[in-house]
């Protein structure tokens, strides 16, 4: 089938690169090069698929330093991967893939919860569990928090439903320990960080100084950069780090955020946390149309809403069977135009909640006396819904919103991959933009499901793509061309708001930012990674076709496995994740077997003798135990 792994993968074991890396790291278990290992790491949550040449399970920062120095000398590229929940192909490579989830874990609460130290492989939700008892949390709150790691949150500048543009990694990451492409380790929190950096990297510091000076001298571009980051934006590097910081070490901290592993490896982090709010009030307001729902967003923002989530009729219908969905959601027919706004505020006292409820009801047209018997309701006002402080009811509302990715992904047609797009417009123009996006989706024959973080003007929508069909790929290309024109030309928005640039928006970064800004981005990349060894092909890429290459085919398996979108949400709770394969990896392997045409051969080989199968299982068990991070007792699992 199209997209199947070639002979270079199936015969990769014992290759020269793997031998070099085993000698370099001094541990055979840290280097994986069997076809099974390479294929199971070839997929992430994105619609792309690249099979690595070798996978390295890095054990500590020293391993990473050795790897970058080896890559610089050998010319190989390194791509770092933690949770593998990236939606745009950032955690994939056809060269050396470095797994930093297994050993880079751990978090420590500091200053009674005011700060948190966390390693890049630590699961975000588990970090928040440590903070909860202190009434604090991390600012970024992506819907994938149960699987996404701290390193991925920083690398993509992931945000989420209550994060907005002031609680993201750029503003709440206090410091970071970075491994540069040269092997230099920089602790940006050190009091003498700048002096150490200048002593170790004088040429780099000179170029950073020059970029800062040149960028600040270009007042028009500096103003545009400032304006672009007043809304969510993860397209391109955080050039505002040069405007915000005079310190080179602090500038590196800012540049690392959202850089998707292309500038440095984030080995450790320290965060300023934000209040959790022990009380909350939540409402799911129903509107007659998506335009009506989007029109109230600016008012809810002014009222002080922490979260304003929008869902159109297609999104709501998809979530109709979700436990906690209101009854009216299940009644929506295929021609319904209804939409919903989910809004919430958290606080530590009832008075703050009551003040928000009063303001919000007035905004959506559900205030006292409005719409009551004989009362008039303004056109476009909410036609149902009110606030609740019942945690179970509120959790049900949130389950409708947060489960959309998995729900819509599981409902896709057989043989298709799920693509999740993520664009941003100014919140006061959201109503018009939602209508334009729905029309664009319908024009190209895609599912017209629009939802997202309306408070930030951040809209998500979904595409089903069978990459084995050239006609569908051509349709996807035409849609992306129209999408870029709509977001950039009409709304001056962001082509990516929180999912990172990745491969699928790499060709369009210059269209959004302009040649001058992208010129500065290339200067940053060449200063920090002159040999191009970090995440090659991701982010800045001269290949205009990169968004349409290496698209993932999804052969059907004729089972419940077909519902899997390879998001990786299963992996943090999988008991076998450090011993053998995870559920996602097992499905990835079965799909590769289908691409290879193995379904018939598998049945023919099922007659293999019992003794042969037993010896095969024994060898597999020994290999699995040799890779486990603990010592197994013979006869146990």
N, C-alpha and C positions, 0 to 999 in steps of 0.2 A: 504494500500500500504506500501511497505518498507519505513522505516524512519518516520512513523507517530508518533505523540506525544502519549504517554501512559496515563493511568488513573491517574498517579501521577501528570501529568500536568493539565489534564482536571478537576481535583478535588483539585487543589492547593489552591484556595482562602481560606483565613483564617488560613493558616498553622502557626505552632509555630514560625518559623523563621521570617515570615512577622510580626507577632505580636511583637516579640522582637525588630525588627528594627523600627517599628512605635513608640514603647515606647522610644527607644534610641534617635530617631531624633525628636520626638514630633510633627510629622506632617504626618497625614494619606496620604496626597497627594504625599509625597515623596517616598512612598513604593507602588510598583505595583505588584500584585500577581494574577490577574485574568488570566484565560487561554488565553484570547485575548491578554493581555499585554505580557505574557511570550512568546507566539508564534511569535508575531510581532517583538520581539527583538532577535529571535533565529537565524536570518540569517544576514550575511554581504556580502561583494563582493566576498568572497572566496567560494570554493567548499565544505565547511564544514557547519554543522548545529548542534548546541547544544542548547537545551532549558534550560534557566536559571531556578533556583528554585524561585528566586525573583529578581525584578529589583528595584534599588534604584536610584532616581533622586537627586543626591547630589546638595545642594544649595551653599555651600561655602567650604573653606578649613577646617573650624571647623567640618563640617559634615564628611569630609574624615578622619580627625583625630579620630573622634568617631568610624567610621567604622573600621579602621585598628586595633584599640584597642579592639573593640568587636570581630573582626575576630580572633585576636591572642588569646583571651580568650576562644572563642567558637570552634575554629578549622575550621571555614568556610573559603573558598577562595573568594577573591575579584578580579574581572577582570574589568578594566576601559575601557569604550567605549565612543568615541566622534562621529566622522563622520561615522563610520562603513564602511569605504571604504577599509579596510584591505583585501588583496588578499590571505592571508595564514591562516586565522582563528584566528588572534591575538585578535580580539574584541569579542570573544564568550566564554561562560561559561555554565556549567551545575550546577553551584552553585549561587553565588551572582554576578550579573552584575550591574555595577555602571555607570549610564549615566552622563557624565560630559560635554555634549555639551550645554544643554539648558541654564544653569546658569553661566557657566564659559566662558563668552564672554567678549569682549572689547579689544581695542588696542589703544596705545598712541604713537605718533611720538615724538621722542626725538632728541635734537641736530640738528634741521633742517633736519631730515631724516637720519642722520648718524647712529642712533640707533632706535630701535622700541621695546616697551614693549607690549607683547600680552599674553592673557590668553589662556589656552589650548583648549577651545571650539570655539575659533575664527576661521572663515574660512580663509584659506591662501590667496585666491584671494582678499578678502576684506582688508586684511592687506596690500597687495601690492597696492590696490587702494588708500589707504591713503598715501603710499610712492611715488606714481607716480608723484604727483605734485612737489615733491622735487627732481625728477630725480634719485630716488633710488628704490631698490627692495630687497626682501629677496634672499639669495643665493639659497636655495632649490626651485626648480620649477617643482614639479611633475605634470604630465598630469591631475591629479585629483584635482588640486588646487581649482577649483570651488566648490568642496565638502569637500576635506580633511581639517582637522583642524590643528592648530599649534601643539597641543599635539600629534596628530598622526604623524606629520612630524618629531617631535623629537623622539618619541618612535620607529619609524621604520628607522630613519636616511634617510628619503626619499630624493631623489635628483632630477632627471629629465633631461631635454634635454640640458640645458646650465650649469648645476651645476658642473659637473665633480667631482673631488675628493678634491677640495680645497675650494669649496663654500658650502659644505654640513653643516648639523647642528653641527657636531663635531667641525668644524673650525669656524663657524660664530655665534654659540650660546654663547653669552658673559657670561651670568649667568642664574641661574634658582632657583626657590623656590621649594624645594622638601619635600614631606611628606614621611618619612621612614616607614617601616613596624612596627616599635615600636610606631609610633605616633609623633616622634620628627620631628619638622619642621626646615629645613636648608635653609637659604638664602645664596647661595654661593657668592653673591656680597658683603656681609657684611665685613667690615674691620677686624672684630674679629670672622669671621665665624669658623675658625679652633679652636679657644679657646672655643667657645660655643659648638661646636660639641664634642670636647674632654671631656668637663665637663658633657655633657648630655649622651654621648655614649663612655665611656672609653674603653670598650671591643671591640667595633667595630673599633675604631681608632687603637687600638693595632694590630688587625688583618689586617687592611688595610696597616699599616706600614710593617707588616711581609710579606704580599703578594708583596708589592713594592720591598722590599729588596730581596726576593727570586727570583722574576721575573728578576730583573736587574742583579742578579748574574748568571742567566742562559743565557749566551751570545748568544748561538745558537738560543734559543727560542725567545729572544728579537729581534734578527736580522730577524727571520722569521715573527714576528708580524709586524715589520716595513715594510717588503717587501709586506706582504699581504695587507696592507692598502695603498700601492701606486696605487692600482687599486680599483675600487668600491668593497665594501664588507660589507654586513649587516648580515653575518652569524656568530653568536656568539657575545659575549660581546666585547666592545672596550677595550681590555686589554692594548692597547697603552696608555690609560689614566695614567697607573702607570709609564710608561716610560716618559711621557710628563710633569707630574705634581708632585711636592713635597708636595703640599698642599692637605690634605685629602678632604677639601670642594671642591676644584677644581677637584680632582679626581672623586668625586661623580658626578659633572656636566658632565664629560666626560663619565662615566659609564652609566648615565641615557640615553644618546643618543644611540638609537638603542637597548635599553634593553626591549622594547615592554611591559612596565609596570610591569616587573618581579622584579625590584629592588626598585622602588619608584614611587610615583605619582608626576608628574610635575604640580605644581599648578600655576606657573607663569614663564614667560621667558623674557629675554632681549637679543636682537639680534644686532650684527653689520651688517649693511646693505651693499649692493654692488651697484656700479653705474648701472643705467638702460641703458644709451646710448639713446639719443633722435633720432638718425638717425640709419638706418640699411640697409644692403644690403643682399639679399637672393637669393639663386639659388637652382633649382631642376634639378640636372644632371641625365641624362639617360645613363645607361650602358648596354652592351649586356648580361652580366652575373652577378650574385651575387658576384662571386669571383673578377671580375674586379672592381666592386663598392667598395668592402671591401679593396682592395689593395691600394686605394688612401687615406685611412683614416689617416695613419701616416703622410703623406705629408700635408694634410689639417690641422692636429693638429700643425705641425711645422709652417704652414703659419699663425697660430693665430686664427683659427676658434673657435667661442664660442659654436657652435652647429654643430654636424655632425651626422645626422640621416640616417639610412639605411633601405630600404624596398625592399623585394624580390618581384617576380612577383605575388605570391599568395596574398601578402599584398596589392599590387597596384590594382589588380583586385577587391579585396573586396571594395576598396575605389573609384572605377571608377565613381560612381554616386555622389560622394561628390562635392558640389559646389566649384569650384576652381581647380578641377583636370584637368591637361592638356589633350588635345584631344587624345594624343597618349596612355594615360592610358586606355581609354575606348576601344581601338583597340586591347588590349592584349588578345590573345586566350588562351585556356587551356594548350597549350604546350609551351607557351612563357617562356623564361628564363631571360627576362629583369629584371633589378633592378634599383634603384634610390638612389641617395645621396642628402639629403636636408641639406644645410649648410648656416650658417648666422653669421654675425658679427654686433654688435651694437657699436656706438661711438658717440661722440659729434661733430665731424668734418668730412668733406668730404674726406680729405686727408687720414685719417686712413682707410676709406672704400675703396678708390681707391687702396691703397697699398695692402690690403688683396685680392681684386679682381684680381690684376695682379699675385700675388703669386698663388692663388687658380686655376686660369685658366691654369697656367703652370703645376700644379700638375695633373689636370684631363685631360690634353691634349687638352684644348680649348683655348690656348693662341694665341697671334697674329701670323698669318702665319701658324699655325698648322691646318691641315685639310681643308685649303682653297683650291680653285680650283688648282689642280695640286700639292697641298701640301700633305705631308705624315702624316698619323695619327698613333701614336704608338699603337701596339696591347694592348688592354685593356683600351684604352682611352675612355672618355665619347663620346657617339654618339649623344648627344643632350643636350640642356639646357644652360642657361646663367644667369647672375645676373640681378636682378631687384631691384629698389628702390621704386616701386609702392606698397604702403601699402596694397591695396586691393588684388593685385596679390600675394604678400607674404603671406597674411592671408589665401588665398586659398590654397597655398602649405602647410601651417601649418595645415590647416583643414584636409588635406589628412592624415597627420601623426598622429595628436592628436586624431582623431576620430576612429582609428583602433579598440580600445578595444570594443567600443559600436557597431561598424559596424560588426566586426567578431562575437561578442557575439550574436547579433540579428539574424545572419545568421545560427546559429548552428541548428542541427537537433532537432526535437521535443523530449522532454524528457531528454535532456542532459544539464549538467552544463558546464560552461566555466572555464577552469583552465589556468591561465597565469603564465608561468614560466619565470625566470629572472636569467640568468647566466652571468658571466663575464670571459673574457680571456684577456691576455695582448693585447693591441690594435695592436701591430705589428704581431700578430698571428691570427687576426680576420678573414682574408680571408679563411684560412684553416678551422678554427672553424665553420664558417657559412656553408661550404660545409658538414662538418661532422654532424652538427645539422640537416640539411635538410635530409641527408641520414638516420639519426636515426629516424626522424619523419616518413619518408616513410616506413622504416622497420617495425615499429609498427602500421602502418595504421592510423596515425594521420595527421591532416592538416599541410602541409609543409609551413606554413607562418612564415617567420623569419623577424624581424625588431628590431630596438632598437637604443640606444644611442651609435653609433659606435665610437665616439671620446673617450669614456671610455672603449671600448671593451665590452659594456653591451648589451646583446642580449635578446629580448623577443620573445616568441612564444606561441602558443595557442593549447590547447587540448580540445576536446569535450568528455565528459564522462557521460554515463548513469550508475549511481551508483547502480541502482536496478538490473543490470545485472552482476553477479559474473565474467563472462568471460571478460567483459570490465575492471573491477577492476583489474583482474589478468594481463591484458595487460598493464594497467597503472603502476602497480607494476614493471613489467619487464622493461618498458621504463625508469622509475625512476632509477632502478638499473644500466642500461646502461648509462643513462645521468650522474649520479654521477661518474661512472668510467671514462667517457670521459672528463668531466670538471676537475676532481681532478687529475687523473693519467696522462692524456696526456698533459693538458695545465696548471696544477697547478693554476687553476682559482678559482673563488668564486662561490659557489652554489646559492648565493643570492647577488644581487648587490644593490638593492634599495627597494625591497618589504618587507624586514624583513625576519627573519627565519621562524617564525610561526610554525604551526603544520606540514606542509608538508615537511620541511627540517630538523625538529628536530632530526629524527633518523640518519641523515647523518653529523651532526656537527663534531663528532669525526673523521669521515672518512676524512673530509677536514682539520681539524686543528691538529689532533693527540691527543693521550691520555694526554700528558703533558699539553698542552694548555687547554684542556677541564677540566683537574684537577684544574687548576687555576680558570676557570670559575665557577666550583662548589664551590670553596672556597669563591669566591665573593658572590655567591647566598646565601650560608649558613651564611656568615657574615652579610649580609644586611637583609636577610629574613629567619631567622633560623627555623621558623615554616612553611615555604612554603605557606604563605597565599596569595601572590601576583601572579596573573595570573597563577595559577597552571595548569600544562599540556602544557603550551605554552613555546616554546624556549628550555630550558633544560628539557628533558623528557627521562626517562629510558625505556619507552615503545617503542620497535622497530617497533610496528605496528601502532603508533599514526597517521602516514601520511595516513593510509588507513582505519581508523575508522571514524565514524560520517560523512561520505561523504553524500552530499546533493542530495536527489532524487528530480526530477523536473517534477511532473505530468503535463500533458498538460491540458490547460483550454479551448482550442478551440477558442482563440481570440488573439487580438494584445498583450495581456498580456504575451503570450508565448515568446515574444521577450525580455522580461525583464530579465536581468542577476543579478538583485538585487544589483547593484553597489552603489546605494544611491545617485547618482548625482542629482536626482530630489529633494532631501529633503531640501537643504538650501533655495530653492526658493518656496517651497510648502506653500501656505497660511495657511494650517491647521496643520502645523507641531507641533505647541505648543498647539493645541486645541484637536485634535483627531489623526487619523492615517495619514501617508504620503502615496504617491503612492506606494512606495516600500513596505511599511507595509501592504497595502491593498492587494497587489498581493501575498505577503508572506502568509497572512491569507487565501486567496482563494486557494492557493496551499495546505495548510494544510487541508482545507475542502475537497479537492479532495483526499488527502491521507487517510482521515477518511471515505471516501465513502459517502460524504454528498450531492453529486450532485442530487441523486434521492430523498433523504429525504428533501432537500431544496424545491424541487418542491411540495412534498406532504404537506409541512408545509406552502406553499404559500396561502393555503385556510384559514389560521388562521383569526379569526374575526377581523374586523376593529378596534374594541375597544381594543383588545389585542395588536395589532400592534401599536396602538397609545400610549398605556401605556408603551410599550417596548421602543418606540422612546423617550418618555418623560424621562424615567429612564436613557437612554443612554445620552441624552442631559445634564441632571443634573450631571452625572459622568464626562462628558467631560468638563463642565464648572468648576467643582470642581478641575480639574487638570490644568486648564489654569493659566498662570502666571499673568494674569490681571483680573480685575473684569468686567464681562460681564453685559450689560444691558438686562434685560428680553425682549425677543422678537427680539433680534438682533443676528447676527452671525459674 
